């Protein structure tokens, strides 16, 4: 069969041209909408999350192993690295089941008026019961003229016997040997002090290391990790030291 040729009048050609233009316009709008959506999704995937402080969530059991240490690193990242230590920060990030107290209340059980500004986030409200219970303690020191960056510390002390009947020697070695790798990975940090890369079986392992990572959204900061592992348990303190080159 031969092809059938259509003959258009002038008005029909005008209408046909306008229809094609409208179709092209609709298609352009559709493509623009799709590209805009893709761009928005890409931005959401690659942009740093909002810097607004959020309540610390301990996702793992507070045990004397990697689970408990992950909680400590989570607390340090949220409380000490995500934003500067402002006076309203402790109440914004306090974990569920924790409280906000002054050092006097935490140390002596009553307000003395000697330390009105710093804030501590404890689990029980008292230092002795927090340490004996093996709970992480978050300590804020707000900026002053002498310490313009302020300070923030997370301490965790827990005995092996609270979670394991035996195996203290192996647990101590395992935690000490893998500490640097875990800090580097979970805090996206670079070790800037001399590494302790020799671990022989011993009753006690101690190390003080200095690290560099990103804090306050985009600024390079330093922090220290003071770690002790012995036959009794874990005693780890992470302390922020402010922005680099200040």
Secondary structure, DSSP 8 states (H G I E B T S, - for coil): ---------HHHHHHHHHHHHHHHHHHHHHHHHHHHHHHHHHHHHHS----S-------S---TTHHHHHHHHHHHIIIIISS---TTHHHHH--TT-EEE-HHHHHHSS--SS--S-EEEESSSSHHHHHHHT--EEEEE---SSSTT-EEEEEEEEEGGGT-SS-HHHHHHHHHHHHHHHHHHHHT-EE-S-------S-SEEEEEEEEEEEETTTEEEEEEEEEEEESSEEEEEEEEEEETT-
